[in-house]
Amino acid sequence: MTSLAPSSLATRAPAKINLTLHVLGRRPGDGYHALESLVVFAGSGAGDLLTLEPGPVLALVVTGPTAGPAGPTDDNLVMRAARHLAAELPGLKAGRFHLVKRLPVAAGIGGGSSDAAGALRLLGRLNGLAPDHPALMAAARRTGADVPVCLEPRARMMRGAGEAVGPALALPPVPAVLINPGVAVETAPVFRALGLKVGEAHPLAAETHPEIDGTNGLDALIARIAPARNDLEAPALTVAPVIGDTLAALRDQADCRLARMSGSGATVFGLFGHRSAASRAARAIAAAQPGWWVRATLLR
């Protein structure tokens, strides 16, 4: 790996995983879907890398295995986030970003949002801004619904349309396998398939999201979230039926405690009781399906 120049800054942009995702309904005012979701972040092997070399011109270079599907550079969420922060703070120091794109795109794991949050973290460090500086949160909210929860990538509850981010949760590391079948799934068709009208509540909205407490260990955490759900999983299956194949592949693995879709898909996750079991499962699935993106990781 090429060493960074002394003036360069770097951060990881990890995959964001929705362990739960309850859709409460569509808000009557703005029509956005109101959500309640337990969000965690992936460890090594499941993230992008973002660096910033300070300079007079704001720019972005994207490389890596999924750079092509990431879309036009000028419209990348990294650039949008930087521009929104510059609008909040005139005279903001910036420079040239280099994004190494490794996460699948349009995959339900917040890759672009995590990249944008990483850009805000780097600009905050460059400009001496505290991590909780209000301008960072304001820029995050203007950039995208999932960007605020990615600013400080730690387990927490996310509510509303993404604007209400709860305090960090002390959860045990969760061994997991992530699978994306290589099919891009845009969010809008999935919400359309959900079929809620503006002002309409979800049929299961009255079912309370479980209280999340990680103090009793991994088994207790998995047992607590197992009765919860991802309300976008069923509509996503109508958009991309291959999601069902990835879930089945996980459920066939020894020690898989829970398999569920993340976000609006098509990435799914399986939770395991031990890291070794997750690693074995990832190897077996990757061997059987070499065209799938498969990663064993720790979620926290």
Secondary structure, 3 states (H helix, E strand, C coil): CCCCCCCCEEEEEECEEECCEEEEEECCCCCCEEEEEEEEEECCCCEEEEEEEEECCCEEEEECCCCHHHCCHHHCHHHHHHHHHHHHCCCCCEEEEEEECCCCCCCCCCHHHHHHHHHHHHHHHHCCCCCCCHHHHHHHHHHCCCHHHHCCCCCEEEEECCCEECCCCCCCCEEEEEEECCCCCCHHHHHHHHCCCCCCECCCCCCCCCCCCCCCCHHHHHHHHCCCCECCHHHHHHHCCHHHHHHHHHHCCCCEEEEEECCCCCCEEEEECCHHHHHHHHHHHHHHCCCCEEEEEEEC
